[in-house]
Amino acid sequence: MTLKDTILSLENLKVELGGVSILDIPSFFIREKEFISVIGPNGSGKSTLLLVLNCLARPVKGQITYRKEAIASRDAVFNYRRKVSMVFQEPLLFDTTVYKNVASGLKIRGMKNDEIRERVMRYLKCFNIEHLAQRSARKLSGGEAQRASLARAFAIEPEIIFLDEPFSALDPPTRNALTDDLDKILRETGITALMVTHDQSEALRMSDRIVVMNNGSIVQQGTPLEVMNNPSNEFVASFVGMDTILEGRVVNSPEGIVAISVAGVEIDAVGNYHPGEKVYCCIRPENVSIELNHSDQKTSARNIFPAVINDISSLGPFLKLTLDCGFPLVSYVTREAYTSLELQEGKKVFASFKATAVHVIHGK
C-alpha cells in the first residue's frame, strides 16, 4: 500500500482542554483496507484521537480529510459519519432484542425490511450469535453483548470501523475467540479498522501498522516487527516489552560490531557508533538464554555473563527470571526448562544473548 491508498488523514491537529494541550499531531493517515492498532499508556491521547477521527471531538486547529475532501461543514460531517462505525469498551445496546439492535443503523438509513433481515442475519452469523436474535439485550453476557455491538457496527458495512478497547473487559477465552472472529471478518470484508488497545498481543496479532502514543503525540509508527524490535526511543522500548534497557557508552565499533560498556562489562551489539557516545541497550527477554554451565565451545551468542537469579514470577506458559549479571537482565524460560534446569532464586547460572538481539538507541 502507498499514500495513494489513503482514505482518511489529519494535518496539524491540535486538541486542547481548559487551555492544556491534549493532542498535537502534525500528520496522520489511514490507508484503505488497513488495520491499525493505537497503543500507549493511560492519558496518552488514544481515545481523544479516536473521538476526533469520529468527529465527536472538535480540534482547536487542524484539518480532517476524507477521500481528499475536507470534513469542515455540518453536511460533510453528517455524510462522513454515515460511512463509519464505532465500538466502545462497554457495549451500548438499546433495551430491545439483539435483532433490533443490529438492525437499528439500517433502519435509520431507510433500508427495506427484507434487505435489513438479510444483512442482520448475515452479521449475527459472522459473530456466532444468530441463535440470540430474539433475546433481550439485557439478558446477554458480556461477551454476547460485545458480539452484538460488533454485529451492529458491521451491519451498516462502514468504510472505516473504530474500536475503543473492545475486548478489555472480557475474560481471556472470550477475548481470544472474539479477536479471531474480528480478524477473520475484517480480512473477508476489507473494511478499514483502527483499534485502540492496551493489549500488545492483540496489536501484534492483528495489525498492519502499530501507532505508539505518549503525551498526546505519536512517537513511533510502523509494522509490528518494526515497532517491537526497533523502538525509536527508550519510552517505546519500555512500553513494547523491552524488559531490559541498559545505559552505556560505546567503547569501540570495529567492523559493524559495537562494544558498549555497561556497569563495568562490555556488551557486543550490531551497529556503527562512535566511541564515547551514550546509548541504551534494549534486550527482549525471550532472546536471553539460560545455561547452568558455560563451555569454551563456539557459540553464536557473543554476550555470555555469569548471573544470579534474583526473582522468578509466572507468566502463564512462561516464567520470568530477573537476573543480576552486574547489571539487571530479564529472561523468559519455559516451564519445561525451569524444571529440567532446577532453577530457583539465588541459583548461579549463565545468561547469554546474541549481538543481533541487542537493539541500540542513541542516548540524549
Protein Blocks (a to p, Z undefined) as FASTA:
>chain_A
ZZklpcbdcehiacdeehiafbdcfbacddehiacddeddehilmmmmmmmmnopaccfb
dcddeehiacfbfmlmmmmmmmpccddfbdcdddddfklmmmmmmmmnopafklmmmmmm
mmmmmnopmmmmmpcfklpcfklmmmmmmmmmmmnopabdcdehkllmpcfklmmmmmmm
mmmmmmmnopacddddfblklmmmmpmbdcddeehiafbdcdfklmmmmcfbfklmmmno
pabacddddfbdgehiacddeehiacddeddddehiacdddddfklpccdfbdcfbdcfb
lbdcddddfbdcdehjaccddddehiacdddddfklmmmnopaehiacdddddfklpccd
ddZZ
